[in-house]
Amino acid sequence: MALASCQNADNKNAPSNQPDNKSAVNTGQTTNAATPAAAEAPANSTGTPTGAYKAAYAARKNRDVPALKKLMSKDIVEFFTELARMGEKKQTLDDLLMELCEKPQAPTAEARNEKITGDTATIEYLDEKGDWSTMDFIKEDGGWKLTIPKTDKPDKMGGDPKKGK
């Protein structure tokens, strides 16, 4: 995925062989089946987190930096802009995202377990190593956009980062 370097690799389960389910609607429901992208999603498919993920996958695959930026939340655009300015290269945001587009990604845009809670959501996506990883989304400007993972989630050991272990 385009932003996998900023996402959590939480779930390492094997892909599901269940038939495709429709994405969860804003009811807190979860979609459990893996949903490979048969066709590339258009860049304006932000009606669901899964649709936004598939559109970002297609934008990255096609090296379409303008489309990729439209699928990113304001906080992640700011983060990548600052990241681009660091180091010896002193890149632009577009240069950094193009480099990201050149890196390996999964052969398909498989996604599962979409969970929507108000204006935030997560999905699991199949990464370039074949592992399931978690990606965060936020509802912004009327559509779902990729965002920076929230740090107030319990860690993998079950500890609460606000309270310590």
Buried (B, 14 or more C-beta within 10 A) or exposed (E): BBBBEBBBEBEEEEBBEEEEBEBBEEEEBBBEBBBBBEEBBEBEBBEBBBBBBBBBBBBBBEEBBEBBBBBBBEBBBEBBEEBBEEEEEEBEBBEBBBEBBEEEBBEBBBBBBBBBEEEBBBBBBBBEEEBBBBBBBBBBEEBBBBBBBEEEBEEEEEEEEEEEE
